[in-house]
Amino acid sequence: MLVRYPKDLKLPLVSSHQLSQNSNLLRTNMASGRARQRKRFQSVPTTMSATWKLNKYQAQILEGFVTHGVNDAVNWFLMPVRTPEGLIEHEVRFKQSPLESVSFNGGFWNYSANIEIKKRQVVSEEGMVNLLLEPSTYDEYVQSVTDSVNNYLENNDE
């Protein structure tokens, strides 16, 4: 069972929030000048740059979590990650320990690290279809297509 990111610890700062997904495309140029593309893997990791600006209490929590909670930044853990769908809990780990880059400025402790997201969650296929059909639902769309086909058949039978 994975340990959870501490509730008393604020999430990394959003102002520098950036998600970078490793490429999953394998591209082969053909003699005709065209190219063939295909997926290399079922899922690839995503990297998120993270910075924290913490008071003394929060800094103690982060340092204790990194040292004891995730075995000096080695183990995977669960943490909410900001996505277009909102904050969603993901399985993550530190690519390097945030304790490697610590500074104190203006009464706050500053940390930075890159975090690896095992598999970034995106909208489901059903959710994507519903977004494309908005404001209609899938069932409403199917009903409107059925009605249109029936109207077409009735009008052409005359």
Order of alpha helices (4+ residues) and beta strands (2+ residues): beta-beta-beta-beta-beta-alpha-beta-beta-beta-beta-alpha-alpha
